[in-house]
């Protein structure tokens, strides 16, 4: 029987505007990439059935992701196997640093300014984490790269003292809306953390499901804004609480979820290979 806290998380997921194809990307990036990057459709179907997702929805999501260039499909007889394509690998590699790695300190007052024209350029800048200071002027911390779609735009570097930089951050990014996203994440997963602190544990595929949904929801919050220097964020920034909770739960769920993958998950060559050392380093603070 599925534990009550996990049922609540599944209810939270099903009530949010999440899509199966998006969760598939999380499964690959979080659980499959560390173990070689390829997995059978049968394994994916088993994972999603534990989330209450029908097999037909999984097949539809896999077809869409393959057609859009996110996944590569291979077959052996009647069995299908999938791996992240180059597009998926690049996207996840960029996101992984934001999700799992410790946040490196950055100079709080150095910004990259881009004068952008055209809807495609503006959309690419927003997706990359730039905020709009005023129409046509997009801003991000210096370390945020300009996307290829905006390579032809005029780009400047600027400095501001901490007070002005904090005002600029508040003007360019919806910090209160972002904080609310983090608070919703904490509200969804804190009951599971408290339940586990009382001595309970999730085992088998339930541990993997909880781990995937944890990262999926955290990813949706953390990738909505660039890695702003901590000095530019409110003193009681909800993102700090969310990250601490995510790291705590991830470390608690990792052993059982990896044990399930070790025993059940397959690729074309057979069982998945052991994970690389980067897995153990996730959410490890400096």
Buried (B, 14 or more C-beta within 10 A) or exposed (E): EBBEBBEBBBEBBEEEEBEBBBBBBBBBBBBBBBBBBBBBBBBBBBBBBBBEBEBEBBBEBBEBBBEEEBBBBEEEEEEBBBBBBEBBBEBBEEBBEBBBBEBEEBBBBBBBBBEBEEEEBBBBBBEBBBBBBEEEBBBBBBBBEBBEBBEEBEBEEEEBEEEEBBEBBBEBBEBEEBBEBBBBBBEBBBBBBEBBEEEEEBEBBBBBBBBBBBBBBBBBBBBBBBBBBBBBBBEEBBBBBBBBBBBBBBEBBBEBBBBBBEEBBBBBEEEBEEBEEEBEEBBEEE
